[in-house]
Amino acid sequence: MELGAKLKDMRQQKNLTQEELADRCELTKGYISQLENDLTSPSIATLCDLLNALGSNLSAFFHEEAEEKIVFSESEFIEKRSDGMIWNWVIPNAQKNAMEPVLVELEPHASTGADFPHEGEEFGFVLEGTVDVVRAGKSHTCKKGESFYFTANKEHSIVNKGKSRAKFLWISTPPNF
């Protein structure tokens, strides 16, 4: 953390000169300049005085929020292959989020297998081929360009009954894959 740059930014946001801040804290303008240029470090007591004059405190000053990752590349996807399926978790560690998007590829006559009833909802968008969404024993055909959406409170699975590969984006909330 660049202490000096952060103090300078806070001072400028309050439209204070170095001299005005120094006067409020019984310091010199030269000392404020040295702090802002990281040529010296303040004592804890002096830093508390400066932050108080700037309308802040130690906790807020040192609190840094981690930058949220927004974009994920294909090289970050986590892939699992099994029984005619390819699962690609397109958001790594999505299990900690409210929803979990997975890119699924099903070979002809492959199935995701039964997903038992659970809390939440399921959404899918078919990118290639045709899939059958089986929920509570009833089958619903979903073709390329179509989507499906249902509550997950009944047993469900996705089946490729066709002769070509099917690919769909499947989003579950809460995560359960």
C-alpha positions as CSV (number, residue, x, y, z in Angstrom):
1,M,0.0,0.0,0.0
2,E,1.3,3.4,-0.9
3,L,0.5,5.3,2.3
4,G,1.6,8.7,1.0
5,A,-0.4,8.5,-2.2
6,K,-3.5,7.5,-0.3
7,L,-3.2,10.3,2.2
8,K,-2.6,12.8,-0.6
9,D,-5.7,11.5,-2.5
10,M,-7.8,11.8,0.7
11,R,-6.5,15.3,1.3
12,Q,-7.3,16.4,-2.3
13,Q,-10.8,14.9,-2.1
14,K,-11.4,17.1,1.0
15,N,-10.1,20.1,-1.0
16,L,-7.4,20.8,1.6
17,T,-4.0,22.2,1.0
18,Q,-1.0,20.6,2.7
19,E,-0.8,23.6,4.9
20,E,-4.4,23.4,6.0
21,L,-4.1,19.7,6.8
22,A,-0.8,20.4,8.7
23,D,-2.5,23.1,10.7
24,R,-5.4,20.8,11.7
25,C,-3.0,18.2,13.0
26,E,-0.4,20.6,14.5
27,L,2.2,19.4,12.0
28,T,4.3,21.3,9.4
29,K,3.5,21.6,5.7
30,G,7.0,20.1,5.0
31,Y,6.1,17.0,7.1
32,I,2.9,16.5,5.2
33,S,4.8,16.8,1.9
34,Q,7.3,14.2,3.1
35,L,4.5,11.8,4.1
36,E,2.7,12.2,0.7
37,N,6.0,11.5,-1.1
38,D,6.7,8.4,1.1
39,L,9.9,10.0,2.4
40,T,8.9,9.4,6.0
41,S,6.4,7.4,7.9
42,P,4.0,8.7,10.6
43,S,3.6,7.2,14.0
44,I,0.3,5.5,14.7
45,A,-0.8,8.5,16.8
46,T,0.0,10.9,14.0
47,L,-1.7,8.8,11.4
48,C,-4.8,8.6,13.6
49,D,-4.7,12.5,13.8
50,L,-4.4,12.8,10.1
51,L,-7.2,10.4,9.3
52,N,-9.4,12.1,11.9
53,A,-8.8,15.4,10.2
54,L,-9.6,13.8,6.8
55,G,-12.9,12.2,8.2
56,S,-11.6,8.7,8.3
57,N,-10.1,6.1,10.7
58,L,-7.4,3.4,10.7
59,S,-9.9,0.6,9.9
60,A,-11.3,2.3,6.8
61,F,-7.9,3.5,5.7
62,F,-6.4,0.1,5.7
63,H,-9.4,-1.8,4.4
64,E,-8.8,-2.9,0.8
65,E,-11.4,-4.8,-1.1
66,A,-10.1,-7.5,-3.3
67,E,-10.7,-6.7,-7.0
68,E,-13.5,-8.8,-8.3
69,K,-12.6,-10.9,-11.3
70,I,-15.1,-10.2,-14.1
71,V,-13.7,-12.0,-17.2
72,F,-12.6,-15.6,-17.4
73,S,-10.7,-17.1,-20.4
74,E,-11.1,-20.6,-21.8
75,S,-7.7,-21.5,-20.3
76,E,-9.2,-21.0,-16.8
77,F,-12.1,-23.4,-17.4
78,I,-12.1,-26.6,-15.4
79,E,-12.9,-29.6,-17.6
80,K,-14.2,-33.1,-16.6
81,R,-14.8,-35.9,-19.1
82,S,-16.9,-38.9,-18.3
83,D,-19.4,-41.3,-19.9
84,G,-20.0,-39.4,-23.1
85,M,-20.0,-36.0,-21.4
86,I,-17.7,-33.1,-21.2
87,W,-18.3,-30.6,-18.3
88,N,-16.6,-27.2,-18.5
89,W,-17.0,-25.1,-15.4
90,V,-16.7,-21.7,-17.1
91,I,-16.3,-19.7,-13.9
92,P,-13.6,-21.3,-11.7
93,N,-14.7,-21.7,-8.1
94,A,-18.3,-20.8,-8.9
95,Q,-19.5,-23.0,-6.1
96,K,-19.0,-20.0,-3.7
97,N,-21.4,-17.9,-5.9
98,A,-25.1,-17.8,-6.1
99,M,-25.2,-19.5,-9.5
100,E,-22.9,-22.0,-11.3
101,P,-22.7,-21.9,-15.1
102,V,-21.4,-25.1,-16.7
103,L,-20.9,-25.7,-20.4
104,V,-22.0,-29.3,-21.1
105,E,-21.4,-31.4,-24.2
106,L,-23.3,-34.7,-24.5
107,E,-22.4,-37.3,-27.1
108,P,-25.3,-39.1,-28.8
109,H,-27.4,-41.2,-26.4
110,A,-25.5,-39.8,-23.3
111,S,-27.2,-38.4,-20.2
112,T,-26.2,-36.1,-17.3
113,G,-27.6,-38.8,-15.0
114,A,-30.3,-38.2,-12.5
115,D,-30.0,-35.1,-10.3
116,F,-32.0,-35.6,-7.2
117,P,-34.5,-33.0,-5.9
118,H,-32.8,-30.0,-4.3
119,E,-33.4,-26.4,-3.5
120,G,-33.0,-23.9,-6.3
121,E,-33.5,-23.5,-10.0
122,E,-32.0,-24.7,-13.3
123,F,-31.6,-22.8,-16.5
124,G,-30.1,-24.0,-19.8
125,F,-29.6,-22.7,-23.3
126,V,-28.9,-25.1,-26.1
127,L,-26.0,-24.1,-28.4
128,E,-25.8,-27.2,-30.6
129,G,-28.1,-30.2,-31.3
130,T,-31.2,-31.1,-29.3
131,V,-31.6,-32.3,-25.7
132,D,-34.5,-33.7,-23.7
133,V,-35.0,-32.2,-20.3
134,V,-36.4,-34.9,-18.1
135,R,-38.1,-33.7,-15.0
136,A,-40.2,-35.9,-12.7
137,G,-40.3,-38.5,-15.4
138,K,-41.7,-36.2,-18.1
139,S,-39.5,-35.4,-21.1
140,H,-39.4,-31.9,-22.8
141,T,-37.5,-31.5,-26.1
142,C,-35.2,-28.4,-26.3
143,K,-33.5,-27.6,-29.6
144,K,-30.6,-25.3,-30.6
145,G,-31.5,-21.7,-29.8
146,E,-34.1,-22.7,-27.2
147,S,-33.8,-22.6,-23.5
148,F,-35.2,-24.4,-20.5
149,Y,-35.9,-23.3,-16.9
150,F,-37.4,-25.2,-14.0
151,T,-37.3,-25.5,-10.2
152,A,-35.1,-28.3,-9.1
153,N,-37.5,-29.7,-6.5
154,K,-38.0,-32.9,-8.6
155,E,-35.6,-35.4,-10.0
156,H,-34.2,-34.2,-13.3
157,S,-31.6,-35.0,-16.0
158,I,-30.6,-33.9,-19.5
159,V,-30.5,-36.5,-22.2
160,N,-29.2,-36.4,-25.8
161,K,-31.4,-38.8,-27.7
162,G,-30.1,-37.6,-31.1
163,K,-27.4,-38.8,-33.5
164,S,-25.1,-35.8,-33.1
165,R,-23.4,-34.1,-30.2
166,A,-25.4,-31.6,-28.1
167,K,-23.9,-28.6,-26.3
168,F,-25.7,-26.4,-23.8
169,L,-25.0,-23.9,-21.1
170,W,-26.4,-25.0,-17.9
171,I,-26.8,-22.7,-14.9
172,S,-27.8,-24.0,-11.5
173,T,-28.7,-22.0,-8.4
174,P,-27.5,-22.6,-5.8
175,P,-24.4,-24.4,-7.2
176,N,-24.6,-28.2,-7.0
177,F,-22.5,-29.6,-9.8
